[in-house]
């Protein structure tokens, strides 16, 4: 199956890229790694007339960890580089892990974290952890720059908050609070080579044995990656006993809205949300105590 014909343009500034994107809408598409775009084009799911490549724009491959401030991941930073980054593995281990289990080695060496988010698949492996850690999206457009919470970025399957002529410049993740821990758990039909059938991320901030704050994010079980806010409320101010974790898992399974498809049934997904939520919270609490 061959690719359809299209014009490829490689601007050297983000401003140029935004201008090209807006002037050539709706036939223009942005390409960072191309692992989603080219597959969709090959299968005729989309027919781009113009592809705007971002690889020649300096600085977009930025990966920067600033102590007490946070983590910045640029639009063309590769999944493999995020997964292997020494400081991310040390201070943001769940983010490194989520990148390391996205698809397979070949895709991780080409694909980007930002591209994984912009694809807006409900099952995006990198979304739950970033949601749980209160990530923000910096967006550049012809009118200037704006920043929104990642939670507001996803609007539906394949739909984001990007307006015509806008491109995601980078993702920013705040520095983890003291005594906090994060975990990412996922399960897929074909182990490490398939899209997640269900995925869960949890972040807890502990005050001794008491959970002061909790954030739980679910993937592949709703139209968009989403927070389980009732589950979070259930956990706050409580000691994370086995009984409380059981209650949290059941509550998260009630909050999700899964469908049945080729990867899993809705019933199986709901059950896995319960199991993975308990695992994620338990591991996050262990990391917080450590």
C-alpha atoms as a printed R data frame, in Angstrom:
    type eleno elety resid chain resno       x      y      z
1   ATOM     1    CA   UNK     A     1   0.000  0.000  0.000
2   ATOM     2    CA   UNK     A     2   1.655  3.213 -1.186
3   ATOM     3    CA   UNK     A     3   1.501  6.710  0.264
4   ATOM     4    CA   UNK     A     4  -0.618  9.299 -1.543
5   ATOM     5    CA   UNK     A     5   1.261 12.175 -3.150
6   ATOM     6    CA   UNK     A     6   1.757 15.302 -1.065
7   ATOM     7    CA   UNK     A     7   4.017 18.327 -0.900
8   ATOM     8    CA   UNK     A     8   6.546 18.312  1.951
9   ATOM     9    CA   UNK     A     9   7.692 21.613  3.485
10  ATOM    10    CA   UNK     A    10  10.305 21.898  6.263
11  ATOM    11    CA   UNK     A    11  10.193 25.413  7.800
12  ATOM    12    CA   UNK     A    12  12.982 26.570 10.109
13  ATOM    13    CA   UNK     A    13  10.848 28.503 12.610
14  ATOM    14    CA   UNK     A    14   7.661 27.679 14.473
15  ATOM    15    CA   UNK     A    15   6.127 30.956 13.287
16  ATOM    16    CA   UNK     A    16   6.633 29.886  9.656
17  ATOM    17    CA   UNK     A    17   5.125 26.490 10.396
18  ATOM    18    CA   UNK     A    18   2.015 28.031 11.987
19  ATOM    19    CA   UNK     A    19   1.573 30.427  9.072
20  ATOM    20    CA   UNK     A    20   1.888 27.617  6.509
21  ATOM    21    CA   UNK     A    21  -0.555 25.484  8.461
22  ATOM    22    CA   UNK     A    22  -3.207 28.199  8.591
23  ATOM    23    CA   UNK     A    23  -2.758 29.347  4.980
24  ATOM    24    CA   UNK     A    24  -3.097 25.780  3.676
25  ATOM    25    CA   UNK     A    25  -5.913 24.545  5.911
26  ATOM    26    CA   UNK     A    26  -7.580 22.104  5.786
27  ATOM    27    CA   UNK     A    27  -5.283 20.126  3.474
28  ATOM    28    CA   UNK     A    28  -2.106 20.732  5.532
29  ATOM    29    CA   UNK     A    29  -0.895 18.410  8.292
30  ATOM    30    CA   UNK     A    30   1.949 18.760 10.801
31  ATOM    31    CA   UNK     A    31   4.531 15.994 11.146
32  ATOM    32    CA   UNK     A    32   6.913 15.514 14.060
33  ATOM    33    CA   UNK     A    33   7.841 11.810 14.072
34  ATOM    34    CA   UNK     A    34   5.283 10.758 11.460
35  ATOM    35    CA   UNK     A    35   4.424  7.432 13.099
36  ATOM    36    CA   UNK     A    36   0.710  8.272 13.187
37  ATOM    37    CA   UNK     A    37   0.407 10.638 10.218
38  ATOM    38    CA   UNK     A    38   2.113  8.432  7.634
39  ATOM    39    CA   UNK     A    39   0.234  5.298  8.681
40  ATOM    40    CA   UNK     A    40  -3.092  7.120  8.422
41  ATOM    41    CA   UNK     A    41  -2.104  8.514  5.019
42  ATOM    42    CA   UNK     A    42  -0.973  5.083  3.826
43  ATOM    43    CA   UNK     A    43  -4.349  3.595  4.770
44  ATOM    44    CA   UNK     A    44  -6.180  6.538  3.167
45  ATOM    45    CA   UNK     A    45  -7.672  7.586  6.525
46  ATOM    46    CA   UNK     A    46  -6.424 11.086  5.713
47  ATOM    47    CA   UNK     A    47  -5.240 12.639  2.442
48  ATOM    48    CA   UNK     A    48  -2.826 15.470  3.235
49  ATOM    49    CA   UNK     A    49  -2.042 17.775  0.367
50  ATOM    50    CA   UNK     A    50   0.819 19.385  2.280
51  ATOM    51    CA   UNK     A    51   2.912 17.949  5.120
52  ATOM    52    CA   UNK     A    52   4.739 20.459  7.309
53  ATOM    53    CA   UNK     A    53   7.761 18.839  8.958
54  ATOM    54    CA   UNK     A    54   9.000 20.216 12.276
55  ATOM    55    CA   UNK     A    55  12.399 18.498 12.462
56  ATOM    56    CA   UNK     A    56  14.395 21.471 11.091
57  ATOM    57    CA   UNK     A    57  13.077 23.894 13.717
58  ATOM    58    CA   UNK     A    58  15.822 24.327 16.331
59  ATOM    59    CA   UNK     A    59  14.937 23.847 19.982
60  ATOM    60    CA   UNK     A    60  11.790 21.786 19.482
61  ATOM    61    CA   UNK     A    61  13.629 18.624 20.555
62  ATOM    62    CA   UNK     A    62  14.212 20.176 23.981
63  ATOM    63    CA   UNK     A    63  14.164 17.974 27.071
64  ATOM    64    CA   UNK     A    64  14.910 20.021 30.185
65  ATOM    65    CA   UNK     A    65  14.610 19.213 33.872
66  ATOM    66    CA   UNK     A    66  14.903 22.230 36.165
67  ATOM    67    CA   UNK     A    67  15.164 21.537 39.896
68  ATOM    68    CA   UNK     A    68  12.197 22.896 41.885
69  ATOM    69    CA   UNK     A    69  10.577 24.139 38.658
70  ATOM    70    CA   UNK     A    70   9.718 21.226 36.403
71  ATOM    71    CA   UNK     A    71  10.123 19.231 33.208
72  ATOM    72    CA   UNK     A    72   9.793 20.576 29.662
73  ATOM    73    CA   UNK     A    73   9.390 18.218 26.684
74  ATOM    74    CA   UNK     A    74   9.537 19.816 23.242
75  ATOM    75    CA   UNK     A    75   7.360 18.924 20.261
76  ATOM    76    CA   UNK     A    76  10.003 16.824 18.476
77  ATOM    77    CA   UNK     A    77  11.550 15.161 21.551
78  ATOM    78    CA   UNK     A    78  11.548 11.422 20.825
79  ATOM    79    CA   UNK     A    79   9.819  8.858 22.996
80  ATOM    80    CA   UNK     A    80  13.079  6.910 23.193
81  ATOM    81    CA   UNK     A    81  14.993  9.970 24.419
82  ATOM    82    CA   UNK     A    82  12.404 10.733 27.090
83  ATOM    83    CA   UNK     A    83  12.422  7.088 28.210
84  ATOM    84    CA   UNK     A    84  16.232  7.046 28.498
85  ATOM    85    CA   UNK     A    85  16.761 10.528 29.964
86  ATOM    86    CA   UNK     A    86  18.689 10.172 33.222
87  ATOM    87    CA   UNK     A    87  16.987 13.015 35.101
88  ATOM    88    CA   UNK     A    88  13.492 12.039 33.941
89  ATOM    89    CA   UNK     A    89  14.111  8.486 35.145
90  ATOM    90    CA   UNK     A    90  15.239  9.860 38.507
91  ATOM    91    CA   UNK     A    91  12.658 12.586 39.171
92  ATOM    92    CA   UNK     A    92   9.775 11.559 36.857
93  ATOM    93    CA   UNK     A    93  10.099  7.748 36.657
94  ATOM    94    CA   UNK     A    94   6.470  7.154 35.656
95  ATOM    95    CA   UNK     A    95   6.827  9.516 32.674
96  ATOM    96    CA   UNK     A    96   9.988  7.708 31.556
97  ATOM    97    CA   UNK     A    97   8.236  4.355 31.988
98  ATOM    98    CA   UNK     A    98   5.148  5.404 30.005
99  ATOM    99    CA   UNK     A    99   7.382  6.532 27.125
100 ATOM   100    CA   UNK     A   100   9.361  3.274 27.316
101 ATOM   101    CA   UNK     A   101   6.258  1.088 26.878
102 ATOM   102    CA   UNK     A   102   4.671  3.083 24.057
103 ATOM   103    CA   UNK     A   103   4.364  0.795 20.995
104 ATOM   104    CA   UNK     A   104   7.685 -0.803 19.965
105 ATOM   105    CA   UNK     A   105  11.347  0.150 19.613
106 ATOM   106    CA   UNK     A   106  11.029  1.339 16.021
107 ATOM   107    CA   UNK     A   107   8.141  3.681 16.844
108 ATOM   108    CA   UNK     A   108   9.835  4.979 19.994
109 ATOM   109    CA   UNK     A   109  12.897  5.867 17.916
110 ATOM   110    CA   UNK     A   110  10.749  7.943 15.534
111 ATOM   111    CA   UNK     A   111   7.664  9.007 17.475
112 ATOM   112    CA   UNK     A   112   7.347 11.837 19.966
113 ATOM   113    CA   UNK     A   113   5.574 12.323 23.283
114 ATOM   114    CA   UNK     A   114   3.811 15.434 21.962
115 ATOM   115    CA   UNK     A   115   2.750 13.573 18.812
116 ATOM   116    CA   UNK     A   116   1.286 10.812 20.964
117 ATOM   117    CA   UNK     A   117  -0.837 13.432 22.722
118 ATOM   118    CA   UNK     A   118  -1.807 15.337 19.561
119 ATOM   119    CA   UNK     A   119  -3.081 12.128 17.996
120 ATOM   120    CA   UNK     A   120  -5.716 12.353 20.765
121 ATOM   121    CA   UNK     A   121  -6.303  8.620 20.947
122 ATOM   122    CA   UNK     A   122  -8.178  7.649 24.120
123 ATOM   123    CA   UNK     A   123  -5.502  4.976 24.638
124 ATOM   124    CA   UNK     A   124  -2.461  7.290 24.380
125 ATOM   125    CA   UNK     A   125   0.097  5.763 26.760
126 ATOM   126    CA   UNK     A   126   1.694  9.063 27.711
127 ATOM   127    CA   UNK     A   127  -1.524 10.922 28.559
128 ATOM   128    CA   UNK     A   128  -2.570  9.408 31.929
129 ATOM   129    CA   UNK     A   129   0.729 10.045 33.724
130 ATOM   130    CA   UNK     A   130   0.964 13.591 32.399
131 ATOM   131    CA   UNK     A   131  -2.656 14.214 33.417
132 ATOM   132    CA   UNK     A   132  -1.991 12.862 36.896
133 ATOM   133    CA   UNK     A   133   1.017 15.171 37.216
134 ATOM   134    CA   UNK     A   134  -0.964 18.275 36.169
135 ATOM   135    CA   UNK     A   135   0.891 18.859 32.894
136 ATOM   136    CA   UNK     A   136   0.333 21.950 30.775
137 ATOM   137    CA   UNK     A   137   0.409 22.339 26.996
138 ATOM   138    CA   UNK     A   138   2.101 25.334 25.391
139 ATOM   139    CA   UNK     A   139   0.530 26.117 22.010
140 ATOM   140    CA   UNK     A   140   1.930 28.426 19.334
141 ATOM   141    CA   UNK     A   141  -0.235 30.018 16.674
142 ATOM   142    CA   UNK     A   142  -0.165 32.875 14.201
143 ATOM   143    CA   UNK     A   143  -1.720 35.094 16.877
144 ATOM   144    CA   UNK     A   144   0.853 34.211 19.533
145 ATOM   145    CA   UNK     A   145   1.346 31.706 22.323
146 ATOM   146    CA   UNK     A   146  -1.057 30.293 24.916
147 ATOM   147    CA   UNK     A   147  -0.856 27.657 27.651
148 ATOM   148    CA   UNK     A   148  -3.686 25.356 28.763
149 ATOM   149    CA   UNK     A   149  -3.954 22.414 31.175
150 ATOM   150    CA   UNK     A   150  -3.525 19.062 29.442
151 ATOM   151    CA   UNK     A   151  -6.905 18.129 30.910
152 ATOM   152    CA   UNK     A   152  -8.509 20.756 28.630
153 ATOM   153    CA   UNK     A   153  -6.516 19.705 25.547
154 ATOM   154    CA   UNK     A   154  -8.492 16.552 24.686
155 ATOM   155    CA   UNK     A   155 -11.926 17.224 23.200
156 ATOM   156    CA   UNK     A   156 -12.834 13.830 21.727
157 ATOM   157    CA   UNK     A   157 -11.324 10.845 19.903
158 ATOM   158    CA   UNK     A   158  -8.820 12.404 17.485
159 ATOM   159    CA   UNK     A   159  -9.926 15.927 18.471
160 ATOM   160    CA   UNK     A   160  -7.868 18.459 20.428
161 ATOM   161    CA   UNK     A   161  -8.182 22.088 21.493
162 ATOM   162    CA   UNK     A   162  -5.864 23.204 18.675
163 ATOM   163    CA   UNK     A   163  -7.307 25.954 16.492
164 ATOM   164    CA   UNK     A   164  -6.439 26.402 12.779
165 ATOM   165    CA   UNK     A   165  -2.800 27.415 12.461
166 ATOM   166    CA   UNK     A   166  -1.839 26.212 15.955
167 ATOM   167    CA   UNK     A   167   0.933 23.766 16.855
168 ATOM   168    CA   UNK     A   168   1.914 22.333 20.228
169 ATOM   169    CA   UNK     A   169   5.316 23.763 21.113
170 ATOM   170    CA   UNK     A   170   5.997 21.830 24.322
171 ATOM   171    CA   UNK     A   171   4.632 20.070 27.373
172 ATOM   172    CA   UNK     A   172   5.468 21.307 30.870
173 ATOM   173    CA   UNK     A   173   5.182 19.161 34.026
174 ATOM   174    CA   UNK     A   174   5.534 20.815 37.447
175 ATOM   175    CA   UNK     A   175   8.152 19.616 39.917
176 ATOM   176    CA   UNK     A   176   6.709 16.764 42.029
177 ATOM   177    CA   UNK     A   177   5.622 17.896 45.513
178 ATOM   178    CA   UNK     A   178   7.553 16.590 48.537
179 ATOM   179    CA   UNK     A   179   6.433 13.139 49.719
180 ATOM   180    CA   UNK     A   180   4.686 12.375 46.449
181 ATOM   181    CA   UNK     A   181   4.846  9.332 44.201
182 ATOM   182    CA   UNK     A   182   3.531  8.466 40.744
183 ATOM   183    CA   UNK     A   183   2.815  5.158 39.024
184 ATOM   184    CA   UNK     A   184   1.698  4.128 35.539
185 ATOM   185    CA   UNK     A   185   0.035  0.759 34.928
186 ATOM   186    CA   UNK     A   186  -1.230 -0.619 31.623
187 ATOM   187    CA   UNK     A   187  -2.347 -3.792 29.935
188 ATOM   188    CA   UNK     A   188  -2.563 -4.634 26.236
189 ATOM   189    CA   UNK     A   189  -3.781 -7.670 24.269
190 ATOM   190    CA   UNK     A   190  -0.371 -8.480 22.771
191 ATOM   191    CA   UNK     A   191   1.909 -7.463 25.619
192 ATOM   192    CA   UNK     A   192   4.521 -4.873 24.592
193 ATOM   193    CA   UNK     A   193   3.693 -4.400 20.909
194 ATOM   194    CA   UNK     A   194   0.057 -3.338 21.014
195 ATOM   195    CA   UNK     A   195  -1.945 -0.272 22.017
196 ATOM   196    CA   UNK     A   196  -3.080 -0.349 25.633
197 ATOM   197    CA   UNK     A   197  -6.510 -1.867 26.223
198 ATOM   198    CA   UNK     A   198  -6.597 -0.091 29.588
199 ATOM   199    CA   UNK     A   199  -4.145  2.225 31.339
200 ATOM   200    CA   UNK     A   200  -4.124  4.012 34.687
201 ATOM   201    CA   UNK     A   201  -1.824  6.566 36.308
202 ATOM   202    CA   UNK     A   202  -1.925  7.655 39.938
203 ATOM   203    CA   UNK     A   203  -0.151 10.375 41.882
204 ATOM   204    CA   UNK     A   204  -0.401 10.634 45.657
205 ATOM   205    CA   UNK     A   205   1.078 13.125 48.097
206 ATOM   206    CA   UNK     A   206   1.418 11.696 51.582
207 ATOM   207    CA   UNK     A   207   1.426 13.245 55.051
208 ATOM   208    CA   UNK     A   208   2.803 10.367 57.064
209 ATOM   209    CA   UNK     A   209   0.347  7.527 56.526
210 ATOM   210    CA   UNK     A   210  -2.412  9.880 55.338
211 ATOM   211    CA   UNK     A   211  -3.029 10.704 51.671
212 ATOM   212    CA   UNK     A   212  -3.097 14.495 51.506
213 ATOM   213    CA   UNK     A   213  -3.814 14.662 47.756
214 ATOM   214    CA   UNK     A   214  -4.550 12.125 45.019
215 ATOM   215    CA   UNK     A   215  -4.874 12.283 41.261
216 ATOM   216    CA   UNK     A   216  -6.032  9.304 39.203
217 ATOM   217    CA   UNK     A   217  -6.097  9.355 35.389
218 ATOM   218    CA   UNK     A   218  -7.597  6.700 33.117
219 ATOM   219    CA   UNK     A   219  -6.829  5.864 29.490
220 ATOM   220    CA   UNK     A   220  -8.591  3.749 26.824
221 ATOM   221    CA   UNK     A   221 -11.820  3.635 28.853
222 ATOM   222    CA   UNK     A   222 -13.567  6.858 27.787
223 ATOM   223    CA   UNK     A   223 -13.717  9.068 24.677
224 ATOM   224    CA   UNK     A   224 -10.657 10.958 26.008
225 ATOM   225    CA   UNK     A   225  -8.006 10.317 28.664
226 ATOM   226    CA   UNK     A   226  -9.745 11.466 31.818
227 ATOM   227    CA   UNK     A   227  -9.422 12.058 35.558
228 ATOM   228    CA   UNK     A   228 -11.346  9.898 38.032
229 ATOM   229    CA   UNK     A   229 -12.258 12.786 40.323
230 ATOM   230    CA   UNK     A   230 -14.674 10.929 42.596
231 ATOM   231    CA   UNK     A   231 -11.956  8.364 43.221
232 ATOM   232    CA   UNK     A   232  -9.539 11.150 44.091
233 ATOM   233    CA   UNK     A   233 -11.980 12.604 46.631
234 ATOM   234    CA   UNK     A   234 -12.460  9.177 48.178
235 ATOM   235    CA   UNK     A   235  -8.721  8.888 48.872
236 ATOM   236    CA   UNK     A   236  -7.963 12.335 50.269
237 ATOM   237    CA   UNK     A   237  -7.524 12.470 54.024
238 ATOM   238    CA   UNK     A   238  -7.498  8.674 54.288
239 ATOM   239    CA   UNK     A   239  -4.864  6.121 55.188
240 ATOM   240    CA   UNK     A   240  -4.249  4.022 52.081
241 ATOM   241    CA   UNK     A   241  -5.185  0.699 53.593
242 ATOM   242    CA   UNK     A   242  -6.014 -2.375 51.557
243 ATOM   243    CA   UNK     A   243  -9.714 -1.669 52.134
244 ATOM   244    CA   UNK     A   244  -9.446  1.918 50.897
245 ATOM   245    CA   UNK     A   245  -7.539  0.809 47.787
246 ATOM   246    CA   UNK     A   246 -10.279 -1.752 47.103
247 ATOM   247    CA   UNK     A   247 -12.899  0.991 47.363
248 ATOM   248    CA   UNK     A   248 -10.861  3.274 45.098
249 ATOM   249    CA   UNK     A   249 -10.530  0.579 42.441
250 ATOM   250    CA   UNK     A   250 -14.287 -0.053 42.451
251 ATOM   251    CA   UNK     A   251 -15.050  3.677 42.320
252 ATOM   252    CA   UNK     A   252 -12.687  4.205 39.355
253 ATOM   253    CA   UNK     A   253 -14.367  1.329 37.510
254 ATOM   254    CA   UNK     A   254 -17.724  3.078 38.012
255 ATOM   255    CA   UNK     A   255 -16.361  6.384 36.698
256 ATOM   256    CA   UNK     A   256 -14.983  5.035 33.421
257 ATOM   257    CA   UNK     A   257 -17.049  4.747 30.230
258 ATOM   258    CA   UNK     A   258 -15.466  1.914 28.226
259 ATOM   259    CA   UNK     A   259 -16.586  0.466 24.916
260 ATOM   260    CA   UNK     A   260 -16.075 -2.959 23.387
261 ATOM   261    CA   UNK     A   261 -13.749 -3.188 20.392
262 ATOM   262    CA   UNK     A   262 -11.179 -5.523 18.835
263 ATOM   263    CA   UNK     A   263  -8.789 -5.084 21.791
264 ATOM   264    CA   UNK     A   264 -11.120 -5.724 24.715
265 ATOM   265    CA   UNK     A   265 -14.724 -5.788 25.855
266 ATOM   266    CA   UNK     A   266 -16.210 -3.008 27.940
267 ATOM   267    CA   UNK     A   267 -16.677 -5.449 30.824
268 ATOM   268    CA   UNK     A   268 -13.012 -6.504 30.731
269 ATOM   269    CA   UNK     A   269 -11.847 -2.883 30.604
270 ATOM   270    CA   UNK     A   270 -13.976 -1.957 33.591
271 ATOM   271    CA   UNK     A   271 -12.506 -4.863 35.560
272 ATOM   272    CA   UNK     A   272  -8.963 -3.890 34.558
273 ATOM   273    CA   UNK     A   273  -9.552 -0.292 35.674
274 ATOM   274    CA   UNK     A   274 -10.357 -1.642 39.131
275 ATOM   275    CA   UNK     A   275  -7.231 -3.835 39.205
276 ATOM   276    CA   UNK     A   276  -4.817 -1.306 37.707
277 ATOM   277    CA   UNK     A   277  -6.073  1.561 39.884
278 ATOM   278    CA   UNK     A   278  -5.270 -0.446 43.008
279 ATOM   279    CA   UNK     A   279  -1.818 -1.316 41.655
280 ATOM   280    CA   UNK     A   280  -1.052  2.251 40.611
281 ATOM   281    CA   UNK     A   281  -2.100  3.703 43.970
282 ATOM   282    CA   UNK     A   282  -0.136  1.113 45.919
283 ATOM   283    CA   UNK     A   283   3.036  1.733 43.901
284 ATOM   284    CA   UNK     A   284   2.587  5.523 44.022
285 ATOM   285    CA   UNK     A   285   2.242  5.389 47.817
286 ATOM   286    CA   UNK     A   286   5.370  3.222 48.115
287 ATOM   287    CA   UNK     A   287   7.332  5.719 46.017
288 ATOM   288    CA   UNK     A   288   5.985  8.616 48.068
289 ATOM   289    CA   UNK     A   289   7.169  6.995 51.295
290 ATOM   290    CA   UNK     A   290  10.575  6.282 49.752
